[in-house]
Amino acid sequence: MKNTIITIVFCSLFQLATAQGFIPTIKNNTALNYVCKLHGQTRTLTLTSKITNDNLVLDLETRGVKSSIVIMPEALKNGNALSFNQGEFAPVLALKPTETYFMISQSAYQELLKNKKFVYNNTTYVLDENADKNSFALDGKPVDTLHVVAQIDETEMWIVKNADYPLICKMTKNPLGINFTLVKIEDK
């Protein structure tokens, strides 16, 4: 009987541990590999992070295009708009103080946790509370994400549960024709 109880407890603990998703994070030289669907075309895109005291710089590389996207500290903290720049306009692109890139701001993330919605690019995104908790996987591992849906269209986003860097792992049904999925994270 004692062995049966120990086995049940062990199996329960194992189930709890494996049911939780992991939470990707950005460090200096983290490479985020995405597959992007842009207006019917598919391309791979790699963003390699450089974290400084002042900014987050994402070195972008896609189809021979290389540029550095600079996200201002005020955007990381309080931004309210996504930039959809494809890195083709300048070798270094400093985004507006309201713009983030492949992530939402920390304040938008906190708003989502508190009120189950947030506004970005003048669009309200609402938490899908019926979503499967492990609906996004990376390298076969479930990722802890929040699934949101836009109120005015069908845009969906899966956002990593990370208060410092709330990455967008996946975007679908974007009316701009720009959809993407995070496929791999590497620390270099």
Buried (B, 14 or more C-beta within 10 A) or exposed (E): EEEEEEEEEEEEEEEEEEEEBBBBBBEEEBBBBBBBBBEEEEBEBBBBBBBEEEBBBBBBBBEEBEBBBBBBEEBBEBBBBBBBBBBEEEEEBBBEBBBBBBBBBBBBBEBBBEEBBBEBBEBEBBBBEEBEEBBBEBEEEBBBBBBBBBEEEEBBBBBBBBEEBBBBBBBBEBEEEBBBBBBEBEEE
